[in-house]
Amino acid sequence: MRLFRKKLKQEHKVMLQAERAGGALLPEYHRPTSECPHPERWHMYDSMTAEAEVLEFLQTLVMTIKPQLVVETGAFLGASTLWIAKGLKANGFGRIVSCEFDPVVYARAKERIAASGLADWVDLRNESSLEMQVEGTIDLFYSDSDMEIRAAEVKRFLPQISSNGVVLIHDASSHLRVVREAAFALEREGLLSCVFLPTPRGMVLAQKREGRQ
Ligand SMILES: C[S@@+](CC[C@H](N)C(=O)[O-])C[C@H]1O[C@@H](n2cnc3c(N)ncnc32)[C@H](O)[C@@H]1O
């Protein structure tokens, strides 16, 4: 008799792999691109969590621009959420509102955040970025959820993003074409001005066009 194993959802598979790896750093495995020909010079914990260097960049950016309100979409296991929270703690003020759509992944992220000592800085919600309601002006918006909906979530939160604020969109490499194309489209529509950072998975660093002085 053949035994059929239920196919694991990608997020759950990577979550189990990450737990087995126990926080060990690996060389980044995304394929080389013209803008980033040596991805192996970067590091990663797993294929869902942002590159280790990008996690450090998030903390440094938070310490540089000192946001009152950070909104993140797609927490996965909470690694990027916690690096942002570390920056907020170093600043001594601010908060991050993040969302994770998958209830199993959300529960693990919640546990990790509770154990981190940084829970006071984080408001993690089990809901979709396309439904989440956040009050206030957003100083840093980090888009890292499902690649297909990045443009929609940026557009949804754009009216709330400060004209002095920063928008980050992860996974914008030329290999992961869909997010790069979405960022080009947001530029063509006159909504954002983008810089494409040449990292293994690609990161857009952008600002709203409207309201610039
Ligand atoms: C690339 S991972 C996020 C990685 C995380 N930001 C980090 O670097 O540690 C994307 C996550 O977004 C979640 N997701 C997908 N669609 C979503 C949505 N509409 N709203 C919130 N989360 C979503 C997935 O379940 C997945 O865990």
Ligand as a Chemical Component Dictionary entry (heavy atoms), coordinates in Angstrom:
data_LIG
# 
_chem_comp.id                   LIG 
_chem_comp.type                 NON-POLYMER 
_chem_comp.pdbx_formal_charge   0 
_chem_comp.three_letter_code    LIG 
# 
loop_
_chem_comp_atom.comp_id 
_chem_comp_atom.atom_id 
_chem_comp_atom.alt_atom_id 
_chem_comp_atom.type_symbol 
_chem_comp_atom.charge 
_chem_comp_atom.model_Cartn_x 
_chem_comp_atom.model_Cartn_y 
_chem_comp_atom.model_Cartn_z 
_chem_comp_atom.pdbx_ordinal 
LIG C1  C1  C 0  8.987  36.310 3.292 1  
LIG S1  S1  S 1  8.051  35.830 4.687 2  
LIG C2  C2  C 0  8.374  37.166 5.820 3  
LIG C3  C3  C 0  9.769  37.154 6.394 4  
LIG C4  C4  C 0  9.975  38.087 7.564 5  
LIG N1  N1  N 0  9.606  39.456 7.240 6  
LIG C5  C5  C 0  11.434 38.092 7.995 7  
LIG O1  O1  O 0  12.284 38.597 7.257 8  
LIG O2  O2  O -1 11.728 37.554 9.087 9  
LIG C6  C6  C 0  6.405  36.183 4.160 10 
LIG C7  C7  C 0  5.327  35.874 5.195 11 
LIG O3  O3  O 0  4.155  36.611 4.806 12 
LIG C8  C8  C 0  3.010  35.863 5.169 13 
LIG N2  N2  N 0  1.895  36.392 4.370 14 
LIG C9  C9  C 0  1.546  36.102 3.096 15 
LIG N3  N3  N 0  0.511  36.856 2.704 16 
LIG C10 C10 C 0  0.210  37.679 3.744 17 
LIG C11 C11 C 0  -0.742 38.715 3.939 18 
LIG N4  N4  N 0  -1.607 39.061 2.990 19 
LIG N5  N5  N 0  -0.768 39.346 5.134 20 
LIG C12 C12 C 0  0.094  39.008 6.120 21 
LIG N6  N6  N 0  1.028  38.027 5.988 22 
LIG C13 C13 C 0  1.087  37.389 4.812 23 
LIG C14 C14 C 0  3.420  34.414 4.876 24 
LIG O4  O4  O 0  2.610  33.515 5.614 25 
LIG C15 C15 C 0  4.901  34.419 5.275 26 
LIG O5  O5  O 0  5.059  33.954 6.600 27 
# 
loop_
_chem_comp_bond.comp_id 
_chem_comp_bond.atom_id_1 
_chem_comp_bond.atom_id_2 
_chem_comp_bond.value_order 
_chem_comp_bond.pdbx_ordinal 
LIG C1  S1  SING 1  
LIG S1  C2  SING 2  
LIG S1  C6  SING 3  
LIG C2  C3  SING 4  
LIG C3  C4  SING 5  
LIG C4  N1  SING 6  
LIG C4  C5  SING 7  
LIG C5  O1  DOUB 8  
LIG C5  O2  SING 9  
LIG C6  C7  SING 10 
LIG C7  O3  SING 11 
LIG C7  C15 SING 12 
LIG O3  C8  SING 13 
LIG C8  N2  SING 14 
LIG C8  C14 SING 15 
LIG N2  C9  SING 16 
LIG N2  C13 SING 17 
LIG C9  N3  DOUB 18 
LIG N3  C10 SING 19 
LIG C10 C11 SING 20 
LIG C10 C13 DOUB 21 
LIG C11 N4  SING 22 
LIG C11 N5  DOUB 23 
LIG N5  C12 SING 24 
LIG C12 N6  DOUB 25 
LIG N6  C13 SING 26 
LIG C14 O4  SING 27 
LIG C14 C15 SING 28 
LIG C15 O5  SING 29 
# 
